[in-house]
Amino acid sequence: MTNLFNPQNIFMNLSVNSQEEAIEKAGQALVEDGAVTEKYITAMKEREQIVTTYMGNFLAIPHGTDEAKTEVLKSGLVLLHIPNGVDWDGNETKVVVGIAGKDGEHLDILSQIAIVFSEEENVERVINAQSKEEILAIFEEVEL
């Protein structure tokens, strides 16, 4: 599966001050991509109150609650590259992947992200990437 991420939805070398700010940036990028309505951002924050979306290996995957499915217009994916990290429920997070899935399409996407981030070498490569192209290449190497 190539073109997992649209290059315009990869945001490099961001500096964010809080988990909430990271969720807002990811959510706003999904809104601007036409994937979700503004209400989805609130649902992403609500999801964090229920259960953390921190996945380990410096990765968080914020997404909306099940009740927010109606706010999803199309599947969307954004990546925030935060080399200096942000505190996410007590865990240092350097990559935030905001996701919105329509009709279960996001499950394949999630498995591909999980495969990439299950290997520490890939995690290091993503965190140390200097360009969107480098990040895209890492994800394109993974075959489902």
N, C-alpha and C positions, 0 to 999 in steps of 0.2 A: 504494500500500500504506500504509494508515494504521495507527496503533497499533503501530508498530514496537517501541516501548518501552512497557512498563507503567509508569505514573508511580511506582509503589512500588519499581521497580527502577532509579530514577535517584537518585543520591546526590550532593547539591549541596554545594559549598564544603568539600570534604574537605581535610584536611592529612595527607599520608602521608610517612614518612621514608625509604622505600626502595621499589625496584621489587618486592621480595619482599612487602612489606606490602601494596602495591597489588594484587598477584596474589591474595594471601590474602583481601583484602576482596572482590574481584570474585568469587572462587571461593566464598566463604562466602555471598555474596548469591545465587549460582546454586543453592547447596545449599538455602538457606532458601526459594527460589522453587519447590523441588521439581523442578528441571531436571536436577540431577546428584547423584551420591553424593559423599561426602567424599573418596573416592579421586581424583576428578577434579581437585581442587586440586593434589595431588601431580603429576598428569599435566600440569597447566598449567605448573608449575615446571620439569618435565622438558623440555617443549617449548622453553622459554626457553634451556635449556642447549644444545639442538640448533641453534636459529636464533632470533634476536630477533623479537619480534612488533611491534617499533616500525615504524610505517608511514610516518613523515614527518608534517609539519604538526602536530606536538605530539600525535599520536595513536598509541596502542598498542592492539592487539587480542589480548590473551592468550587462549589456548584450549588444550585438551588435545592430547595426542599421538593419532595414529591408533589406537594400541593401547587408548586409553581410551574408545573408542566405546561399549563395553558399560556404561560408567559414566554415560552420558547417558540420562536417563529421558524427557526431552522437550526440545524446542528451548527455549533460554533466552537472554536477553540482559540485561545490566546495564550501566549507564553510571556511571562515577565521574568527577565533575567536580572537578578539582584545580587551581584557578586559580593557585596559587603554584608549581605544577609539582613534578615528581619526576624524579630522574635515572633514565633507562632506557637502560642500555648506552651511557652517554655522551651521550644525547639528552634534551633537556628535554621532558617529556610532561605535558600538562595535561588530557587526556581519555583515560580507559581504558575500553574497551568489552570486557567479559568476554562470551564467547560459547560456547554449546554447541549443536551442531546435530544433529538427529536425521534420519536418512535424507536427507541433503543439503539439508535445508530452509534451512540457514544460508547457502548460497551466494547466494541472492537478498538476504538480509539484508546480507551482506558487500558486495555490489555497491552497495546503497543507501547504506551507510555510506561506501564509497569515493567515491561521487559527491558526497556532502555535503562530505567532507574534501578533495576535489580542488580546491575553490575556497577561496582564502584568506579571502574575505569571510565565508563560512559558518563557517570555523574560528574566526575572530575572534568571530562572533556566539555560537557555542557556548561558547567560553571566557569571554566577558563576560556570558553569560546570568545573570539574577538568580533565575530560577525554573525548575522542571521544565516548566511550560507553555511557556516560551520555547524550551526545547530541543526539546520535542515538536513545536512549530510549525515549527521549522527542518527537521526530518526529514520532516514531512508535506508540505512544499513540493516535495519531490523525487519525481518520477514515474519509475518504471522503464520 
